[in-house]
Amino acid sequence: MKSVIGPKRGVSAYCYGDLYITSTLEDIMMDMQDMGATGIEILGNGHIDGYPSLTDEWVENWHRLCKKYEIEPVEYGHWIESRMFEHHSLNVLESVEMLERDIKIAARLGFPVLRTKLGVIDGVLTPVTHWREIISRALPVAEQYGVVMCPEIHIPTKLKSRTVDDYVEFIQKNNTKHFGLNIDFGTFQTVFAPDFYAIPEDGKPCSYPRELIPLLPYIYCCHAKFNHIDEAFHETTIPYPEIIQVLVDHRWNGYMLSEYEGPERMNFSQVSD
């Protein structure tokens, strides 16, 4: 696969809501190749048959399809299910076991980045208080398998927030390349449907593209969120020209993985035209 300097285009399999219903994994890789996308994100619990148990046959077919359609495994989406039990939140050991399991799955499938969803404790997605201990214990395994764990900075979390500051402080303190950030471009959203679940109180975007600049050394992947595309194929709710310019000007060389939210959740028809 040719090396590309600058932001690269990929797709999250999350966009294909009919996967395993009316389409196959091969169908979506064929579609991705046709549109010129070269990277893929999958969700462990949504796109792997029998997850978390993988058969050799499924893994062999996965690698065969990636090679056939020249698709690069980019990001493996998974969760630390801190509230999976009704009367018991996962403790550190249970969380680390879950995290290490997914690190090994990601590495087996060729993914260098994990979108590690930590449990949250409030409406602005502040992570569980013991996240540092969980990540610290998993770092040696991530280093062993050559992967990086990246929590997703997703609306309504701001780039200028205590949460992001804490993540950066952790990275710097541990001098690690195995923990980083995934930025979801929804944090830059400028247009909000009336029923949108996370409208900022002041009506302004959570974050601005220029706020990416100091974080770029720690960003390994981005979710190129799209909510509403007009007839000229422009995303009407997120300022992509400004975002792309920042990434290009600062020679960021990662993947932007398109991620579709969809009109079934947000009706932008009355606010975008």
C-alpha positions as CSV (number, residue, x, y, z in Angstrom):
1,M,0.0,0.0,0.0
2,K,1.4,3.4,-1.0
3,S,2.5,5.7,1.8
4,V,0.5,8.9,2.0
5,I,1.8,12.1,3.7
6,G,-0.9,14.1,5.4
7,P,-4.4,13.2,6.6
8,K,-5.7,9.9,5.2
9,R,-9.2,8.8,4.5
10,G,-10.9,5.8,6.1
11,V,-14.3,4.6,7.1
12,S,-15.8,3.3,10.3
13,A,-17.9,0.1,9.7
14,Y,-20.3,1.7,12.1
15,C,-21.6,3.7,9.1
16,Y,-22.9,0.5,7.5
17,G,-26.0,-0.2,9.6
18,D,-27.0,-3.1,7.4
19,L,-23.7,-5.1,8.0
20,Y,-24.6,-8.7,8.5
21,I,-28.2,-7.9,7.7
22,T,-28.2,-7.3,3.9
23,S,-24.5,-6.8,3.4
24,T,-21.3,-8.7,4.3
25,L,-17.9,-7.5,5.4
26,E,-16.6,-8.0,1.9
27,D,-19.5,-5.8,0.5
28,I,-18.4,-2.9,2.7
29,M,-14.7,-3.3,1.9
30,M,-15.6,-3.4,-1.8
31,D,-17.6,-0.2,-1.3
32,M,-14.7,1.5,0.6
33,Q,-12.2,0.6,-2.1
34,D,-14.6,2.0,-4.7
35,M,-14.8,5.4,-2.9
36,G,-11.0,5.6,-2.4
37,A,-10.9,5.0,1.3
38,T,-7.9,3.0,2.5
39,G,-8.4,2.5,6.2
40,I,-11.1,0.9,8.3
41,E,-12.4,0.9,11.9
42,I,-14.5,-1.9,13.3
43,L,-16.3,-2.3,16.6
44,G,-15.3,-5.5,18.4
45,N,-18.7,-6.3,19.8
46,G,-20.6,-5.3,16.7
47,H,-18.6,-6.6,13.8
48,I,-16.8,-9.7,14.9
49,D,-18.7,-13.0,14.8
50,G,-18.6,-14.6,18.2
51,Y,-16.9,-11.7,19.9
52,P,-14.9,-11.9,22.2
53,S,-14.0,-15.4,20.9
54,L,-12.5,-15.3,17.4
55,T,-12.2,-18.3,15.2
56,D,-9.2,-18.9,13.1
57,E,-11.5,-18.9,10.0
58,W,-12.8,-15.5,10.8
59,V,-9.4,-14.0,11.4
60,E,-8.0,-15.6,8.2
61,N,-10.9,-14.2,6.2
62,W,-10.4,-10.8,7.7
63,H,-6.8,-10.6,6.6
64,R,-7.7,-12.0,3.2
65,L,-10.3,-9.3,2.6
66,C,-8.0,-6.5,3.8
67,K,-5.3,-7.7,1.3
68,K,-7.8,-8.2,-1.5
69,Y,-9.3,-4.7,-1.2
70,E,-6.1,-2.9,-0.1
71,I,-7.7,-1.8,3.2
72,E,-5.6,-1.0,6.2
73,P,-6.8,-1.9,9.7
74,V,-6.7,1.4,11.5
75,E,-8.7,1.5,14.6
76,Y,-10.4,-1.2,16.7
77,G,-13.4,0.2,18.7
78,H,-14.1,-1.4,22.1
79,W,-15.5,-0.5,25.5
80,I,-14.5,-1.1,29.1
81,E,-18.0,-2.0,30.3
82,S,-17.7,-0.5,33.7
83,R,-21.5,-0.8,34.3
84,M,-22.1,-4.1,32.7
85,F,-23.5,-5.5,36.0
86,E,-26.6,-4.0,37.6
87,H,-25.3,-4.0,41.1
88,H,-21.6,-4.0,40.6
89,S,-19.2,-1.6,38.8
90,L,-16.1,-3.2,37.3
91,N,-13.1,-2.8,39.6
92,V,-9.6,-2.1,38.4
93,L,-8.6,-5.8,37.9
94,E,-11.8,-6.6,36.0
95,S,-11.4,-3.5,33.8
96,V,-7.7,-4.4,33.0
97,E,-8.6,-7.9,32.1
98,M,-11.2,-6.7,29.7
99,L,-8.8,-4.1,28.2
100,E,-5.9,-6.6,27.8
101,R,-8.3,-9.0,26.1
102,D,-9.1,-6.4,23.5
103,I,-5.5,-5.3,23.1
104,K,-4.7,-8.9,22.0
105,I,-7.7,-9.1,19.7
106,A,-6.7,-5.8,18.0
107,A,-3.1,-6.9,17.5
108,R,-4.2,-10.2,16.1
109,L,-6.3,-8.4,13.5
110,G,-3.5,-5.9,12.6
111,F,-5.0,-2.8,14.3
112,P,-2.4,-0.3,15.7
113,V,-4.9,1.9,17.4
114,L,-7.7,1.0,19.9
115,R,-10.6,3.5,20.4
116,T,-10.8,2.7,24.1
117,K,-14.1,3.8,25.6
118,L,-13.7,4.3,29.3
119,G,-16.6,4.2,31.6
120,V,-18.0,7.7,32.4
121,I,-19.5,9.3,35.5
122,D,-21.3,12.4,34.1
123,G,-23.0,14.1,31.2
124,V,-19.8,15.6,29.9
125,L,-18.2,12.2,29.7
126,T,-15.7,12.5,32.5
127,P,-14.0,9.1,32.8
128,V,-14.2,6.9,35.9
129,T,-12.0,8.1,38.7
130,H,-9.7,5.1,38.6
131,W,-8.9,5.3,34.8
132,R,-5.2,6.1,35.4
133,E,-4.7,2.9,37.4
134,I,-6.5,0.9,34.7
135,I,-4.4,2.4,31.8
136,S,-1.2,2.2,33.8
137,R,-1.6,-1.5,34.4
138,A,-2.4,-2.1,30.7
139,L,0.5,-0.1,29.3
140,P,3.0,-3.0,29.4
141,V,0.6,-5.2,27.4
142,A,-0.1,-2.4,24.9
143,E,3.7,-1.9,24.5
144,Q,4.3,-5.7,24.1
145,Y,1.7,-5.8,21.3
146,G,2.6,-2.6,19.7
147,V,-0.7,-0.8,20.0
148,V,-1.9,2.5,21.4
149,M,-5.1,3.0,23.5
150,C,-7.0,6.1,22.7
151,P,-10.1,7.4,24.5
152,E,-12.5,9.3,22.2
153,I,-13.0,13.0,22.8
154,H,-16.6,13.3,21.8
155,I,-19.2,16.0,22.1
156,P,-20.1,17.4,24.7
157,T,-16.5,17.0,25.9
158,K,-14.4,20.1,25.1
159,L,-10.8,20.0,23.8
160,K,-10.1,22.7,26.4
161,S,-11.3,20.7,29.4
162,R,-10.0,19.1,32.6
163,T,-10.5,15.6,31.0
164,V,-8.3,16.3,28.0
165,D,-5.7,18.1,30.2
166,D,-5.6,15.0,32.5
167,Y,-5.1,12.7,29.5
168,V,-2.2,14.8,28.2
169,E,-0.6,15.0,31.7
170,F,-0.8,11.3,32.0
171,I,0.9,10.8,28.6
172,Q,3.7,13.2,29.4
173,K,4.2,11.9,32.9
174,N,4.5,8.3,31.7
175,N,6.4,9.3,28.6
176,T,4.3,6.8,26.6
177,K,3.5,6.3,23.0
178,H,0.9,3.7,23.9
179,F,-1.8,6.0,25.2
180,G,-3.2,8.9,23.1
181,L,-6.3,10.6,21.8
182,N,-9.1,10.0,19.3
183,I,-10.8,13.3,18.4
184,D,-14.4,13.1,17.2
185,F,-15.0,16.1,14.9
186,G,-18.5,16.5,16.4
187,T,-16.8,18.6,19.1
188,F,-16.5,21.3,16.4
189,Q,-20.2,21.1,15.4
190,T,-21.8,24.5,14.6
191,V,-25.3,23.5,13.7
192,F,-27.6,21.6,16.1
193,A,-31.0,20.1,15.4
194,P,-33.7,20.9,17.9
195,D,-33.7,17.3,19.2
196,F,-29.9,16.9,19.3
197,Y,-28.8,15.2,22.5
198,A,-25.9,17.5,23.4
199,I,-26.6,21.1,22.4
200,P,-24.2,23.3,24.3
201,E,-25.9,25.7,26.7
202,D,-24.5,28.8,25.0
203,G,-25.3,27.4,21.5
204,K,-21.7,27.6,20.4
205,P,-19.4,24.7,19.4
206,C,-17.8,22.8,22.2
207,S,-14.4,23.3,20.5
208,Y,-12.7,25.1,17.7
209,P,-10.3,23.6,15.0
210,R,-7.3,25.7,16.2
211,E,-7.5,24.0,19.6
212,L,-6.3,20.8,17.9
213,I,-2.8,22.2,17.3
214,P,-1.3,21.6,20.8
215,L,-2.9,18.1,20.9
216,L,-1.7,16.9,17.5
217,P,1.4,15.0,18.9
218,Y,-1.0,12.9,21.0
219,I,-3.7,12.3,18.4
220,Y,-3.5,8.9,16.6
221,C,-6.8,8.8,14.9
222,C,-9.9,11.0,14.3
223,H,-13.6,10.3,13.7
224,A,-14.6,12.4,10.7
225,K,-18.2,12.8,11.9
226,F,-20.9,13.7,9.4
227,N,-24.5,14.4,10.1
228,H,-26.0,16.1,7.1
229,I,-24.6,16.3,3.5
230,D,-26.1,18.8,1.1
231,E,-26.6,18.3,-2.7
232,A,-23.0,19.5,-3.3
233,F,-21.7,16.9,-1.0
234,H,-20.7,19.4,1.7
235,E,-21.1,18.5,5.4
236,T,-23.3,21.4,6.7
237,T,-22.9,21.0,10.5
238,I,-19.1,20.8,10.9
239,P,-16.4,23.2,9.6
240,Y,-14.4,20.8,7.6
241,P,-12.3,23.3,5.6
242,E,-10.9,24.8,8.8
243,I,-10.3,21.4,10.4
244,I,-8.5,19.9,7.3
245,Q,-6.4,23.1,7.0
246,V,-5.1,22.7,10.5
247,L,-4.2,19.1,9.9
248,V,-2.5,19.8,6.6
249,D,-0.6,22.9,7.9
250,H,0.8,20.9,10.9
251,R,1.6,17.8,8.8
252,W,-0.6,15.5,10.8
253,N,-0.3,12.1,9.2
254,G,-3.1,10.0,10.7
255,Y,-6.5,8.7,9.5
256,M,-9.8,10.5,9.5
257,L,-12.4,7.7,9.7
258,S,-15.8,8.8,8.4
259,E,-18.5,8.1,10.9
260,Y,-22.2,8.7,10.1
261,E,-24.6,9.7,12.8
262,G,-27.7,9.5,10.6
263,P,-31.0,11.2,10.3
264,E,-32.8,8.6,12.4
265,R,-31.2,10.3,15.5
266,M,-31.0,13.9,14.4
267,N,-33.4,15.8,12.1
268,F,-31.3,18.5,10.5
269,S,-33.7,19.1,7.6
270,Q,-35.3,22.1,9.3
271,V,-32.0,23.9,10.2
272,S,-29.5,23.2,7.5
273,D,-31.0,24.6,4.2
